[in-house]
Amino acid sequence: MKVILLENVRKVGSIGDIIDVKRGYARNFLIAQKKALFASKENIIEVEKIKSDLSKKDLDKKNEAKNIDEKLKNKEFEVKKLSTENNELYGSVKPTEIAKIVNLSMGIDINPSNIQPTEEIKSIGTFKVLLNLHSEIQTLIKIKVVQEEEKQ
């Protein structure tokens, strides 16, 4: 299925590119997230007209991502979780929980789908987490998982 990209998408293409992707990826991700339009003649003409506006919006998003990158680069966030005697967690630390912690401590809103732990967080310790802030900007933060005191 041919689509026109409305923003830069990592490993896919840049604004205004007409690309051929699988139907499911186009419908369920690119078009649903308003990152692309079907490549009809009308849409191609429309995108050519608004390409400069789209580039400007993308530049604004990139600048915002740079600011967030400066604030978050190599920061460490602490998570308290209940664990077993051999330091394994009951469950794991999910991207939604990481997004909530970053929002509460720094006031920065990050979409959980942009959070990629380098490994599953299922035990006590320090873990690296990759944040995709923009198609060109990524930053690393650390999540320190500590034992939560049991309530009696």
Biotite code that builds the C-alpha atoms (Angstrom):
import biotite.structure as struc

atoms = struc.array([
    struc.Atom([0.000, 0.000, 0.000], chain_id="A", res_id=1, res_name="MET", atom_name="CA", element="C"),
    struc.Atom([1.386, 3.395, -0.962], chain_id="A", res_id=2, res_name="LYS", atom_name="CA", element="C"),
    struc.Atom([1.278, 6.191, 1.626], chain_id="A", res_id=3, res_name="VAL", atom_name="CA", element="C"),
    struc.Atom([2.646, 9.741, 1.921], chain_id="A", res_id=4, res_name="ILE", atom_name="CA", element="C"),
    struc.Atom([4.552, 10.481, 5.126], chain_id="A", res_id=5, res_name="LEU", atom_name="CA", element="C"),
    struc.Atom([3.424, 13.542, 7.074], chain_id="A", res_id=6, res_name="LEU", atom_name="CA", element="C"),
    struc.Atom([6.413, 13.420, 9.443], chain_id="A", res_id=7, res_name="GLU", atom_name="CA", element="C"),
    struc.Atom([9.847, 11.845, 9.670], chain_id="A", res_id=8, res_name="ASN", atom_name="CA", element="C"),
    struc.Atom([9.587, 8.203, 10.753], chain_id="A", res_id=9, res_name="VAL", atom_name="CA", element="C"),
    struc.Atom([12.740, 6.377, 11.854], chain_id="A", res_id=10, res_name="ARG", atom_name="CA", element="C"),
    struc.Atom([13.875, 3.699, 9.408], chain_id="A", res_id=11, res_name="LYS", atom_name="CA", element="C"),
    struc.Atom([10.901, 4.395, 7.119], chain_id="A", res_id=12, res_name="VAL", atom_name="CA", element="C"),
    struc.Atom([11.293, 7.805, 5.466], chain_id="A", res_id=13, res_name="GLY", atom_name="CA", element="C"),
    struc.Atom([10.954, 11.560, 5.769], chain_id="A", res_id=14, res_name="SER", atom_name="CA", element="C"),
    struc.Atom([8.217, 14.151, 5.226], chain_id="A", res_id=15, res_name="ILE", atom_name="CA", element="C"),
    struc.Atom([6.572, 13.993, 1.803], chain_id="A", res_id=16, res_name="GLY", atom_name="CA", element="C"),
    struc.Atom([8.070, 10.633, 0.837], chain_id="A", res_id=17, res_name="ASP", atom_name="CA", element="C"),
    struc.Atom([5.733, 8.266, -0.979], chain_id="A", res_id=18, res_name="ILE", atom_name="CA", element="C"),
    struc.Atom([6.540, 4.807, 0.321], chain_id="A", res_id=19, res_name="ILE", atom_name="CA", element="C"),
    struc.Atom([5.176, 1.317, -0.129], chain_id="A", res_id=20, res_name="ASP", atom_name="CA", element="C"),
    struc.Atom([4.425, -0.425, 3.186], chain_id="A", res_id=21, res_name="VAL", atom_name="CA", element="C"),
    struc.Atom([2.341, -3.369, 4.281], chain_id="A", res_id=22, res_name="LYS", atom_name="CA", element="C"),
    struc.Atom([-1.377, -2.656, 4.554], chain_id="A", res_id=23, res_name="ARG", atom_name="CA", element="C"),
    struc.Atom([-1.560, -3.427, 8.306], chain_id="A", res_id=24, res_name="GLY", atom_name="CA", element="C"),
    struc.Atom([1.393, -1.180, 9.182], chain_id="A", res_id=25, res_name="TYR", atom_name="CA", element="C"),
    struc.Atom([-0.124, 1.634, 7.127], chain_id="A", res_id=26, res_name="ALA", atom_name="CA", element="C"),
    struc.Atom([-3.630, 1.327, 8.565], chain_id="A", res_id=27, res_name="ARG", atom_name="CA", element="C"),
    struc.Atom([-2.863, 0.402, 12.174], chain_id="A", res_id=28, res_name="ASN", atom_name="CA", element="C"),
    struc.Atom([0.152, 2.610, 12.811], chain_id="A", res_id=29, res_name="PHE", atom_name="CA", element="C"),
    struc.Atom([1.043, 5.259, 10.226], chain_id="A", res_id=30, res_name="LEU", atom_name="CA", element="C"),
    struc.Atom([-2.470, 6.449, 9.374], chain_id="A", res_id=31, res_name="ILE", atom_name="CA", element="C"),
    struc.Atom([-3.904, 5.842, 12.863], chain_id="A", res_id=32, res_name="ALA", atom_name="CA", element="C"),
    struc.Atom([-1.097, 7.947, 14.430], chain_id="A", res_id=33, res_name="GLN", atom_name="CA", element="C"),
    struc.Atom([-1.577, 10.633, 11.724], chain_id="A", res_id=34, res_name="LYS", atom_name="CA", element="C"),
    struc.Atom([1.976, 10.055, 10.465], chain_id="A", res_id=35, res_name="LYS", atom_name="CA", element="C"),
    struc.Atom([0.827, 9.314, 6.890], chain_id="A", res_id=36, res_name="ALA", atom_name="CA", element="C"),
    struc.Atom([-2.037, 9.576, 4.361], chain_id="A", res_id=37, res_name="LEU", atom_name="CA", element="C"),
    struc.Atom([-3.151, 7.227, 1.581], chain_id="A", res_id=38, res_name="PHE", atom_name="CA", element="C"),
    struc.Atom([-1.229, 8.138, -1.596], chain_id="A", res_id=39, res_name="ALA", atom_name="CA", element="C"),
    struc.Atom([-4.133, 9.314, -3.752], chain_id="A", res_id=40, res_name="SER", atom_name="CA", element="C"),
    struc.Atom([-3.639, 12.052, -6.377], chain_id="A", res_id=41, res_name="LYS", atom_name="CA", element="C"),
    struc.Atom([-5.521, 14.575, -4.225], chain_id="A", res_id=42, res_name="GLU", atom_name="CA", element="C"),
    struc.Atom([-3.470, 13.765, -1.116], chain_id="A", res_id=43, res_name="ASN", atom_name="CA", element="C"),
    struc.Atom([-0.187, 14.012, -3.031], chain_id="A", res_id=44, res_name="ILE", atom_name="CA", element="C"),
    struc.Atom([-1.124, 17.506, -4.277], chain_id="A", res_id=45, res_name="ILE", atom_name="CA", element="C"),
    struc.Atom([-2.278, 18.519, -0.784], chain_id="A", res_id=46, res_name="GLU", atom_name="CA", element="C"),
    struc.Atom([0.951, 17.318, 0.879], chain_id="A", res_id=47, res_name="VAL", atom_name="CA", element="C"),
    struc.Atom([3.088, 19.200, -1.664], chain_id="A", res_id=48, res_name="GLU", atom_name="CA", element="C"),
    struc.Atom([1.220, 22.403, -0.715], chain_id="A", res_id=49, res_name="LYS", atom_name="CA", element="C"),
    struc.Atom([1.672, 21.941, 3.052], chain_id="A", res_id=50, res_name="ILE", atom_name="CA", element="C"),
    struc.Atom([5.154, 20.366, 2.996], chain_id="A", res_id=51, res_name="LYS", atom_name="CA", element="C"),
    struc.Atom([6.853, 23.502, 4.375], chain_id="A", res_id=52, res_name="SER", atom_name="CA", element="C"),
    struc.Atom([4.357, 23.678, 7.265], chain_id="A", res_id=53, res_name="ASP", atom_name="CA", element="C"),
    struc.Atom([4.972, 20.006, 8.037], chain_id="A", res_id=54, res_name="LEU", atom_name="CA", element="C"),
    struc.Atom([8.739, 20.572, 7.994], chain_id="A", res_id=55, res_name="SER", atom_name="CA", element="C"),
    struc.Atom([8.329, 23.496, 10.383], chain_id="A", res_id=56, res_name="LYS", atom_name="CA", element="C"),
    struc.Atom([6.195, 21.414, 12.767], chain_id="A", res_id=57, res_name="LYS", atom_name="CA", element="C"),
    struc.Atom([8.771, 18.620, 12.623], chain_id="A", res_id=58, res_name="ASP", atom_name="CA", element="C"),
    struc.Atom([11.545, 21.102, 13.424], chain_id="A", res_id=59, res_name="LEU", atom_name="CA", element="C"),
    struc.Atom([9.531, 22.352, 16.440], chain_id="A", res_id=60, res_name="ASP", atom_name="CA", element="C"),
    struc.Atom([9.074, 18.750, 17.641], chain_id="A", res_id=61, res_name="LYS", atom_name="CA", element="C"),
    struc.Atom([12.799, 18.161, 17.177], chain_id="A", res_id=62, res_name="LYS", atom_name="CA", element="C"),
    struc.Atom([13.699, 21.263, 19.237], chain_id="A", res_id=63, res_name="ASN", atom_name="CA", element="C"),
    struc.Atom([11.299, 20.177, 21.976], chain_id="A", res_id=64, res_name="GLU", atom_name="CA", element="C"),
    struc.Atom([12.869, 16.709, 21.933], chain_id="A", res_id=65, res_name="ALA", atom_name="CA", element="C"),
    struc.Atom([16.348, 18.274, 22.250], chain_id="A", res_id=66, res_name="LYS", atom_name="CA", element="C"),
    struc.Atom([15.212, 20.216, 25.333], chain_id="A", res_id=67, res_name="ASN", atom_name="CA", element="C"),
    struc.Atom([13.794, 17.058, 26.907], chain_id="A", res_id=68, res_name="ILE", atom_name="CA", element="C"),
    struc.Atom([17.010, 15.213, 25.997], chain_id="A", res_id=69, res_name="ASP", atom_name="CA", element="C"),
    struc.Atom([19.091, 17.857, 27.830], chain_id="A", res_id=70, res_name="GLU", atom_name="CA", element="C"),
    struc.Atom([16.933, 17.510, 30.957], chain_id="A", res_id=71, res_name="LYS", atom_name="CA", element="C"),
    struc.Atom([16.827, 13.703, 30.982], chain_id="A", res_id=72, res_name="LEU", atom_name="CA", element="C"),
    struc.Atom([20.261, 12.656, 29.700], chain_id="A", res_id=73, res_name="LYS", atom_name="CA", element="C"),
    struc.Atom([21.763, 10.062, 32.097], chain_id="A", res_id=74, res_name="ASN", atom_name="CA", element="C"),
    struc.Atom([19.218, 10.799, 34.846], chain_id="A", res_id=75, res_name="LYS", atom_name="CA", element="C"),
    struc.Atom([18.393, 8.038, 37.306], chain_id="A", res_id=76, res_name="GLU", atom_name="CA", element="C"),
    struc.Atom([14.862, 7.381, 38.528], chain_id="A", res_id=77, res_name="PHE", atom_name="CA", element="C"),
    struc.Atom([14.005, 5.179, 41.487], chain_id="A", res_id=78, res_name="GLU", atom_name="CA", element="C"),
    struc.Atom([11.172, 2.662, 41.547], chain_id="A", res_id=79, res_name="VAL", atom_name="CA", element="C"),
    struc.Atom([10.072, 0.879, 44.730], chain_id="A", res_id=80, res_name="LYS", atom_name="CA", element="C"),
    struc.Atom([8.699, -2.614, 44.177], chain_id="A", res_id=81, res_name="LYS", atom_name="CA", element="C"),
    struc.Atom([7.885, -5.637, 46.313], chain_id="A", res_id=82, res_name="LEU", atom_name="CA", element="C"),
    struc.Atom([10.268, -8.510, 45.687], chain_id="A", res_id=83, res_name="SER", atom_name="CA", element="C"),
    struc.Atom([11.064, -12.068, 46.772], chain_id="A", res_id=84, res_name="THR", atom_name="CA", element="C"),
    struc.Atom([14.013, -13.089, 48.974], chain_id="A", res_id=85, res_name="GLU", atom_name="CA", element="C"),
    struc.Atom([16.202, -13.637, 45.885], chain_id="A", res_id=86, res_name="ASN", atom_name="CA", element="C"),
    struc.Atom([15.502, -10.073, 44.614], chain_id="A", res_id=87, res_name="ASN", atom_name="CA", element="C"),
    struc.Atom([13.032, -10.990, 41.866], chain_id="A", res_id=88, res_name="GLU", atom_name="CA", element="C"),
    struc.Atom([10.047, -8.694, 41.440], chain_id="A", res_id=89, res_name="LEU", atom_name="CA", element="C"),
    struc.Atom([6.414, -9.713, 41.661], chain_id="A", res_id=90, res_name="TYR", atom_name="CA", element="C"),
    struc.Atom([5.715, -8.717, 38.040], chain_id="A", res_id=91, res_name="GLY", atom_name="CA", element="C"),
    struc.Atom([7.911, -6.242, 36.189], chain_id="A", res_id=92, res_name="SER", atom_name="CA", element="C"),
    struc.Atom([8.404, -2.520, 35.595], chain_id="A", res_id=93, res_name="VAL", atom_name="CA", element="C"),
    struc.Atom([6.473, -1.564, 32.449], chain_id="A", res_id=94, res_name="LYS", atom_name="CA", element="C"),
    struc.Atom([6.921, 1.449, 30.127], chain_id="A", res_id=95, res_name="PRO", atom_name="CA", element="C"),
    struc.Atom([3.654, 2.994, 31.420], chain_id="A", res_id=96, res_name="THR", atom_name="CA", element="C"),
    struc.Atom([5.077, 2.961, 34.947], chain_id="A", res_id=97, res_name="GLU", atom_name="CA", element="C"),
    struc.Atom([8.355, 4.509, 33.750], chain_id="A", res_id=98, res_name="ILE", atom_name="CA", element="C"),
    struc.Atom([6.413, 7.262, 31.912], chain_id="A", res_id=99, res_name="ALA", atom_name="CA", element="C"),
    struc.Atom([4.438, 7.990, 35.094], chain_id="A", res_id=100, res_name="LYS", atom_name="CA", element="C"),
    struc.Atom([7.630, 8.218, 37.207], chain_id="A", res_id=101, res_name="ILE", atom_name="CA", element="C"),
    struc.Atom([9.314, 10.590, 34.720], chain_id="A", res_id=102, res_name="VAL", atom_name="CA", element="C"),
    struc.Atom([6.160, 12.739, 34.622], chain_id="A", res_id=103, res_name="ASN", atom_name="CA", element="C"),
    struc.Atom([5.865, 12.921, 38.428], chain_id="A", res_id=104, res_name="LEU", atom_name="CA", element="C"),
    struc.Atom([9.531, 13.674, 39.113], chain_id="A", res_id=105, res_name="SER", atom_name="CA", element="C"),
    struc.Atom([10.418, 15.913, 36.128], chain_id="A", res_id=106, res_name="MET", atom_name="CA", element="C"),
    struc.Atom([7.018, 17.067, 34.812], chain_id="A", res_id=107, res_name="GLY", atom_name="CA", element="C"),
    struc.Atom([7.866, 15.721, 31.354], chain_id="A", res_id=108, res_name="ILE", atom_name="CA", element="C"),
    struc.Atom([5.163, 13.831, 29.447], chain_id="A", res_id=109, res_name="ASP", atom_name="CA", element="C"),
    struc.Atom([6.528, 10.854, 27.503], chain_id="A", res_id=110, res_name="ILE", atom_name="CA", element="C"),
    struc.Atom([4.392, 8.430, 25.534], chain_id="A", res_id=111, res_name="ASN", atom_name="CA", element="C"),
    struc.Atom([4.908, 4.869, 26.900], chain_id="A", res_id=112, res_name="PRO", atom_name="CA", element="C"),
    struc.Atom([5.238, 3.561, 23.333], chain_id="A", res_id=113, res_name="SER", atom_name="CA", element="C"),
    struc.Atom([8.439, 5.635, 23.012], chain_id="A", res_id=114, res_name="ASN", atom_name="CA", element="C"),
    struc.Atom([10.069, 3.890, 25.984], chain_id="A", res_id=115, res_name="ILE", atom_name="CA", element="C"),
    struc.Atom([12.294, 0.888, 25.270], chain_id="A", res_id=116, res_name="GLN", atom_name="CA", element="C"),
    struc.Atom([13.932, -0.913, 28.204], chain_id="A", res_id=117, res_name="PRO", atom_name="CA", element="C"),
    struc.Atom([17.181, -2.537, 27.008], chain_id="A", res_id=118, res_name="THR", atom_name="CA", element="C"),
    struc.Atom([16.150, -5.654, 28.956], chain_id="A", res_id=119, res_name="GLU", atom_name="CA", element="C"),
    struc.Atom([13.070, -6.702, 30.927], chain_id="A", res_id=120, res_name="GLU", atom_name="CA", element="C"),
    struc.Atom([13.010, -5.154, 34.378], chain_id="A", res_id=121, res_name="ILE", atom_name="CA", element="C"),
    struc.Atom([12.126, -8.118, 36.610], chain_id="A", res_id=122, res_name="LYS", atom_name="CA", element="C"),
    struc.Atom([14.582, -7.821, 39.506], chain_id="A", res_id=123, res_name="SER", atom_name="CA", element="C"),
    struc.Atom([16.205, -5.395, 41.946], chain_id="A", res_id=124, res_name="ILE", atom_name="CA", element="C"),
    struc.Atom([19.020, -3.367, 40.359], chain_id="A", res_id=125, res_name="GLY", atom_name="CA", element="C"),
    struc.Atom([19.790, -0.589, 37.896], chain_id="A", res_id=126, res_name="THR", atom_name="CA", element="C"),
    struc.Atom([18.580, -0.851, 34.287], chain_id="A", res_id=127, res_name="PHE", atom_name="CA", element="C"),
    struc.Atom([19.157, 1.283, 31.190], chain_id="A", res_id=128, res_name="LYS", atom_name="CA", element="C"),
    struc.Atom([16.087, 2.504, 29.313], chain_id="A", res_id=129, res_name="VAL", atom_name="CA", element="C"),
    struc.Atom([16.091, 4.068, 25.843], chain_id="A", res_id=130, res_name="LEU", atom_name="CA", element="C"),
    struc.Atom([13.654, 6.924, 25.143], chain_id="A", res_id=131, res_name="LEU", atom_name="CA", element="C"),
    struc.Atom([12.741, 7.691, 21.517], chain_id="A", res_id=132, res_name="ASN", atom_name="CA", element="C"),
    struc.Atom([11.979, 11.407, 21.764], chain_id="A", res_id=133, res_name="LEU", atom_name="CA", element="C"),
    struc.Atom([12.033, 12.100, 18.008], chain_id="A", res_id=134, res_name="HIS", atom_name="CA", element="C"),
    struc.Atom([12.903, 10.171, 14.864], chain_id="A", res_id=135, res_name="SER", atom_name="CA", element="C"),
    struc.Atom([16.435, 11.600, 15.149], chain_id="A", res_id=136, res_name="GLU", atom_name="CA", element="C"),
    struc.Atom([16.806, 11.961, 18.931], chain_id="A", res_id=137, res_name="ILE", atom_name="CA", element="C"),
    struc.Atom([17.156, 9.206, 21.510], chain_id="A", res_id=138, res_name="GLN", atom_name="CA", element="C"),
    struc.Atom([18.313, 9.438, 25.116], chain_id="A", res_id=139, res_name="THR", atom_name="CA", element="C"),
    struc.Atom([19.254, 6.975, 27.827], chain_id="A", res_id=140, res_name="LEU", atom_name="CA", element="C"),
    struc.Atom([17.970, 7.075, 31.395], chain_id="A", res_id=141, res_name="ILE", atom_name="CA", element="C"),
    struc.Atom([18.524, 4.675, 34.269], chain_id="A", res_id=142, res_name="LYS", atom_name="CA", element="C"),
    struc.Atom([15.812, 3.028, 36.325], chain_id="A", res_id=143, res_name="ILE", atom_name="CA", element="C"),
    struc.Atom([16.940, 1.916, 39.777], chain_id="A", res_id=144, res_name="LYS", atom_name="CA", element="C"),
    struc.Atom([14.630, -0.700, 41.243], chain_id="A", res_id=145, res_name="VAL", atom_name="CA", element="C"),
    struc.Atom([14.781, -0.913, 45.042], chain_id="A", res_id=146, res_name="VAL", atom_name="CA", element="C"),
    struc.Atom([13.043, -3.089, 47.627], chain_id="A", res_id=147, res_name="GLN", atom_name="CA", element="C"),
    struc.Atom([9.781, -1.644, 48.916], chain_id="A", res_id=148, res_name="GLU", atom_name="CA", element="C"),
    struc.Atom([9.296, -2.046, 52.632], chain_id="A", res_id=149, res_name="GLU", atom_name="CA", element="C"),
    struc.Atom([6.400, -4.368, 53.394], chain_id="A", res_id=150, res_name="GLU", atom_name="CA", element="C"),
    struc.Atom([3.511, -2.869, 55.342], chain_id="A", res_id=151, res_name="LYS", atom_name="CA", element="C"),
    struc.Atom([2.578, -4.738, 58.514], chain_id="A", res_id=152, res_name="GLN", atom_name="CA", element="C"),
])
